[in-house]
Amino acid sequence: MSHAATKWAFDQPEVHRDMKPSEWAVLMVLADCHNPIHGCFPSQDYICSKTNLGERAVRDQLTRLRERGLIDWDMARENGRRGSNRYKLGFETDFQPANSAGSSEGVSTGKIEQFQPADSDSYNRQNLPPNLVKEPVKEPLSAQARGREGENSVDRKKAEADGWALLKDWPGFAGMPKEPALREWLALTPEEREAAKAKFPAWLALLKQQKKSHFPAPSTYFREKLFRDVLDPDEAPAQPVEAKPFGPLWNATIIQQLLLDPQPAPPPPSAFLRELLRRDDDAGRAERKRRQIQFGWPHVNDWYHRAESRKGFAVQPDQAWMKDLMEPVPVSSSMFEGWRAEYERRGWPWLPDWGSQPVVFFPKGGPQGLDEFERAVRAQDAEDDGSEREAG
């Protein structure tokens, strides 16, 4: 096989957007059979077996690839009979597309011809050029690969089973040739296979996080050892935890914020409002409370706004413990109304529209348990601050 040929073939669907999966599969088989020294001589039967396509379908795909200017072939003849086909691939330095190729005795002309196989596969094997082989030419084994040739059949079967188990979840793998990926998998050491398998979910998540539109082929992942770029699961930073609207972690985080002093940044009041805010009567107190609710906790109001669209927010994993301090409260219960009154008494913004939500989570023990919740939260904050100072 030729890595350069495989890489070139793998990139072609990006160039030829209308390329069909079956056409690409045939091109990948040709690339996999290409040898930098001897060339490319797969039989039609071999291409059929690797692509699961019939003879006519393979001929059609070869013709289309030739019309695109991606491949060409020489059809050698001896004693008036057709010999083996030597395929030329578009990445080769001496490649000439079919519509500009010259013609000579025993070689295909520039005119595009419908592909036809040799009279028989056995005849092809008898008439191969000297020192060439019919099916894919294997490159010399590396020292690493030679060291693994002693693996017993049981180990190899297990390695193959592990490889297929990993490959079945690969995005888009259904339309790719299977053998190149498995071959690259078996070329890894047992330790590398374990790392490739263990880090695959994290590698996939990283690509999705980076909004990659193209996932490398599994053969590329194995051959280039892309899993080395991913931290070990034990070393990777903990991922944020989602706080779903009206759930335990969602309202625990909100109440933690509400227990902090309000930090209003309201717009400057008008002259009338300034006078109203100075008054020490019911109207003045009501206006001061209204402005505190509206502007005192901007994060909380933003989270409330997101909850109306059923969107939560992310919190650090070390905050997840707070959900154990919470309990579900039915929205039609007296306890729920008790919490509404407590929010009103403290001047806190009340919950947004909870829709069909049957329960909302509040600190255990009702409003009377709020002091215990606050002590636990402040104690944990003090412990975290002490740990940070020691680390610094």
N, C-alpha and C positions, 0 to 999 in steps of 0.2 A: 504494500500500500504506500501511498504518497500523502504525507500530511498537507503538502502544498495543494495537491489536487482536491483533497477532501475539503479544505478550507475554501478554495475557490468555488467548488460546487455548492457548498453550504450557503454562500452569499448570493447565489444567482436569483432566488425568489425575490430578493430585495430589488434587484435590477429589472427583472422581468416579472412585473406584478401579475400578469395574466397566466403565469406558469401553473399548470395543474399539478396536484400532488403526485399523480402517477408519472408525469413527465420528470418531476424532480427526483422521484425514487429511482428511475432508470439512470439519471445523471449521477446520483450518489453512488450507485453500484459501479458505474464506469470509473468514477474517481477512486473508489475503494480498491478497484482492480489495477489501478495505474501503478507502474513501477518506474522510478526515475531512470533506470538503466535500460530495462527491457521493453517498456511500453505497456500497452493495454490490450489483452487478447481474451476477454471473457466470451464464452460460448453463449448462444442465445438461450439454451436450456438453463445455463447458470443464472442469467439475468432474470428469466422467468421465475426460477426458484427463490430468488432473493426479493423479488418485488410482488410475488403472488399475482402476477399478470399473465395472461395468455400470450401465445406467440404473436397473434395479430396485434394485440395491444402494445406489446414491446416494439414491434416494427413501427407502429404509428408514432410512439413516443420518440424513437430514434430519429425518425424522419423530421418530426417537429423540432427536436434539438438541433438537427443539422440545418434546418431552415432558419433557425434563430442565429446561426453562426457560432454555436457553442461547441459543436463536435464535427468531425468528419471521419471517414474511414477509407482505407485502402483495401481493395478486394483483389488479392493476388490470385493469379491463375496459372495452372500448370497443366499441360497437355489438354488445353481447352476446357478444363473443369475449374470450378471455383474453389479456391482454398480458404484459409482463415481470414478473418477481418482484423485488421490492426486499426484500433480507434485512436484518433488524435483529439486532444482536449484543448479548449480555447486558451488555457493559461500557459501552454507550452510555447517557448520562444519562437519556434519555427512553424507555428500553426498558421494555416491559411484557410479562411472560410471557404465553403464549397463553391460559392458563386464567383470566386476569384482564383480557384486552384487550377493548375495546368493539367494537361493530360499526357500520358505516355503509355507505352505498351505494358499491359498487365496492371494498370493503376486506374482508379476511377477518374472520370472526367469531371470538369467543373459543373456539369449539369446535375441538378439534384435528382437522384434516383430513389424510387421506393426501395427500402431496405429489403434485402433477401439474404437468408442464411446460406451457408455452404450446403452442398447436397446432403451431407450427413455429418453428425458430430464426430463419428469415428474417423471419417475422411479428414476432418479438420485436424485431428490430433496427429494423423500420419503426415500432414503436410505443413506443420508449423515451421517457421524459420529456425535455423540452428540455434541451440542453446536457449530457446524460449519455451515457456510452459503455457498450457491452455488457460488455466484458471488463475486467480489472483496470485501474484508473486510475493512471497513473504520476504521482508527485509531481514538481514542477519540479526540474530537474537542478541540483545544487549547482555552484558555480564549479569545484570540484575535478573533478566528473564531466564538466562541459563541456570541461574541459581535456583529458580523456582521450578525447573523442569522435573525435579525430583518429587514434587508434590504428588501424593497418592491420589487415586481417583476419588476417594471419599471427600478429601479436602477440596478438590476441584468442583465436585458436584455441589458441595455446600457453598463455595464461592459463587458459582453460577446462580444458585437459588437466591443468595443474598443480593446479587446484582439485579436479577429480574424483579425481586421484591422492591428494590429502590427505583428501578426504571419505570415501573407501572404507574407511578404517581408523577412522572415527569411531565410538565406542561407541554402539550403539542407533540409528544413522543409517538402518538398513534400513527402519524404520517411519515415518520422517519425510518430509514433503514436500521435494523436492530443490531446486526452483527458488529459494526464499528464500535458501538457503545459498549457492548459486552466484551469485546476484545481489549479495549482500553481499560475497562474495569479489572479484567484478569491480569493486566500488566502491572497493576499496583501491588505493593507489598500488602500482607495481611493488616499491618498497622495502618497503612494509608487507606485501605478499604474501610476499616472501622471509623477512621476520622471522616472520610467522605460521607459515610452513612449517618454518623452522629451529627455532623454539621449541616447536612442538607436542609432540614427545616429552617434553621437560622439563616442560611444562605438565601433560600427562597424568600423568606420574610424580608431580608435586606433588599433584595431586588424589587420587591413590591413596594417597600417603603421609599425607595429611590424612584418609583414610578417608571421603571424600565418597561418599554413596550416589547422588548425582544429578550427571550430567555436563551442563553447559550445551550447548545446541544449537550447531551450527557457525555458524549465522547470528548468534547472540549473541557467540560468540568473535570473529568478524570485525567485527561492527558496533561492539561496545564495546571492541575492540582489547585483549582480555584478555591477549594475548601480551606486552603491554608490562610486565605484572607479573612476567614471568619473566626472570631474568638471562640474558645471552648465554652460550652454551656455554663460551666462553673465560673468562668472568668468574665462572661458577658454581663454588662450592667443590667440590673433588674428593669423590666419593662413597666411603664406606667400602667395603673389599674383604672379601668373605666368605672366612673360613678354614674349609674343609670338614674334618670329622673325619678324622684320620690322614693328611691331605695335607701337602704341603711347608710351606705357610705356617702351618698349624695347629700342627705340632710344632716348627717353628722359633720361633714365638712362645712356646710352652710352655717350651722349653729356655732361651730368653732369660730367662724368669722364674725358672727353676730355678737359673740361674747367679747370681742375686742371693742375698744372705744370707737364710736363713729368718727369718720374722717371726712366730713362733708366738703365738697368743692362746688357749691351751687353757683349758679350765675348771679351776678350782682342784683339785689332786689331793687324794685322801683321805689320811688319816694313813699308811695302808699304802703308798700310792704315793709319798708324800714320802720315806719311808724307803728305798723301792726306788730312787728316782731319785738318792739320795745315794750309793748303793753304787758302787764302782769294779770290779765284777765283770761277768761276762758277762750276768747277769740285769739289772743296772742299765743297762749299755750298750744292751742290746736294748730296754729300755723307753724310754730316751731317744730312740733311733732311731725307735721306733714312733710316739711322740708328735710327733716332727719330721715324719715322713711324713704323719701325719694332720692336723696343724695348721700346719705350717711355711709352706705356700704355698696360702693359701685360694683364690686365683684359679685356680690350676692344678687343684685338686680340684673346683672348680665346673665348669670346662671339661671335666674327665673325666666328671663326672656328666651333662653335656649330651651328650657324645659317645656315651654308652650308648644314648641315644634318637636317635642319628644327627643331632644338632644341632651346628652349628659356632658360630662367633662372628665378629664384625666387627672388623677392624683398620683403622687409618688407611692411606691409599694409600702414604704414604712408608715403610711397613714392608714393602711387597710385595717389595722387593729381596731379602729374606732367603731367599725360596724358592729362589733360585739357588744357595744354599749347601747345599742338601739333595739327597739321592739316595734312590731307593726301595730298601727292604730287604725281601726275602721273609720272611714271618712264620715259615717253617719252616727258615730258614737258620741256619748257625753264627754269621753276623754278627748276626742278630737276638738270639740267645742271648748274644752278647758284649755287646750293648747292655743286655740285662736285668741282666747281672752288673755293668756299669758303674753303672747306676742304684742297684743294691743297695749297691755300694761307697760311693757318694756320699750315700746316705740320701735318695734322691729317690723320690717316689711313682711306682710303675710304671704302665704304661698300663692303661686300663680294657679291658673286653671288646671286642675288635675284630671279633667275629663272623666273617663270611665274607670280611673284608677280606684280599686276597692279599698286599698290601705295606703297610708303614708307612714314612714318610719320616723319615730321620735325617740329621745332618750328614755331608757327604762324608768318606770316608776311615775310617769306622768310629769306635770310641771314641777311637782315636789322633788323629783329626781334630777332636776337640772343642776342643782348645786353639786351633786356627786359627779355628774358628767363633767362639769367645769373643773373640779379638782383633779380628776383623772387626766384630762387634756393638758392642764397646766403642769402637772407633775411630769408628764411625758415630754412636754416642750422643754422643761428645765433639764431633764436628763439628756435630751438631744443636744442642748446648748453646751452642757458640760463635756459631752463626748467630742464635740467639734473643737472646743478649746484645747482638749488634751491632744487631739490629732494635729492641731495647728502648732 
